[in-house]
Amino acid sequence: MLSAPWEPSTLSREAITLDALRRYAIARSLFTPTTLPRAIEKLGFVQADPIRAPARAQDLILAQRVKGYRAGDLERRYQRLAVEEDCFVNYGFLPRRHLALLHPRQARRAWDARTQARAAELLAFIRARGHTHPKQVLEAFDHGSVKGYWGGSLNASTQLLDGMHYRGLLRVVRRENGTRVYEAIEHAEVDQSPGARRARAEQLLDLVLRLYAPLPAASLGYLTGLLGYGAPHLRQEARAVQKLARERYAHHKIEGQTWYWPADENPLSRRHAPQERLRLLAPFDPVVWDRRRFSLFWDWTYKFEAYTPAAQRRMGHYALPLLWGEQMLGWANLSVEPGGRLRHELGFVGPRPRGAAFRLALDEELQRMAEFLDLG
């Protein structure tokens, strides 16, 4: 049961500044490194991305929060963890117990009769085989091609697998060299009464806020809209919960912006003291994910440019935000050269920091990166 929102006193309200919220945001998200299962449980969701530069986003996110984490550990240990690949506000990994909040999922766009027939046939095939690799599907079926979202054509059979996974007919049982291997699954029916649907929407929005807090009101609204990806059937309920955010969550207005955070957390707690170390964060790390909040906290605009034409990039293909203590100084692009040497290129918003302290902090983070990438 949710506790009553934390209400600051008159004196503490004066102390809740943008600087205090920034300090709170960093410290609560970059918690003391723990085990892989505990880190995923604490986050509630880990966004995934297939680009490796120098590692996938999910690995970069977990490396900052899991003791001794190595790139690929999540994929290697996936079958032994109580986690699932599925859709939330984006695609990624979440504790298995949260699936009951997302399924049975009702896709916005219904399949036509032909696609339903193909899906039924493919589902019977996977049920008979058990764990099924897409190449086994391609050997048995020829569904032709479909137009891709970004243009070009895609294999219709692999797209059908994606659609079946999204609709809860399949689950990812493991990955082989990055490729999803599926098995059939049936999600339990859930209570569809108005009260039960509202309760699930409340829990989903609570998960969002716990992952990304503190959030300005506009960002909370944006993320509520993104919940339409993982829970399209609860869109109306989620919006209704968001409209009552002031009653459900702790909040405070700073310079015209209303900020929200979990009701049981105090942003002025002494626990929220960021470590004075340098970190290279994934573009989708919870600390930097909300670009609106990023600009409010650090007064500059960070952009993810992997899909921007090379000639138009200012920061680089896969720029990692560079956080030193509480300051976001700029970004870094990392690559592994032949022979296993980690190469880095830095960019700064202002002057490059001078002095031994910054050089030592950078060297330590690059060494951690090399160990994370298992470069010896």
Secondary structure, 3 states (H helix, E strand, C coil): CCCCCCCCCHHHHHHCCHHHHHHHHHHHHCCCCECHHHHHHHHCCEECCCCCCCCCHHHHHHHCCECCCCCCHHHHHHHHCCEEEEECCCEEEEEHHHHHHHCCCCCCCCCCHHHHHHHHHHHHHHHHHCCECHHHHHHHCCCCEEECCCCCEEEHHHHHHHHHHHCCCEEEEEEECCEEEEEECCCCCCCCCHHHHHHHHHHHHHHHHHHHCCEEHHHHHHHHHHHHHHCHHHHHHHHHHHHCHHHHCEEEEECCEEEEECCCCCCCCCCCCCCCCEEECCCCCCCCCCHHHHHHHHCCCCCCCCCCCHHHCCCCCCCEEEEECCEEEEEEEEEEECCCEEEEEEEECCCCCCCHHHHHHHHHHHHHHHHHCCCC
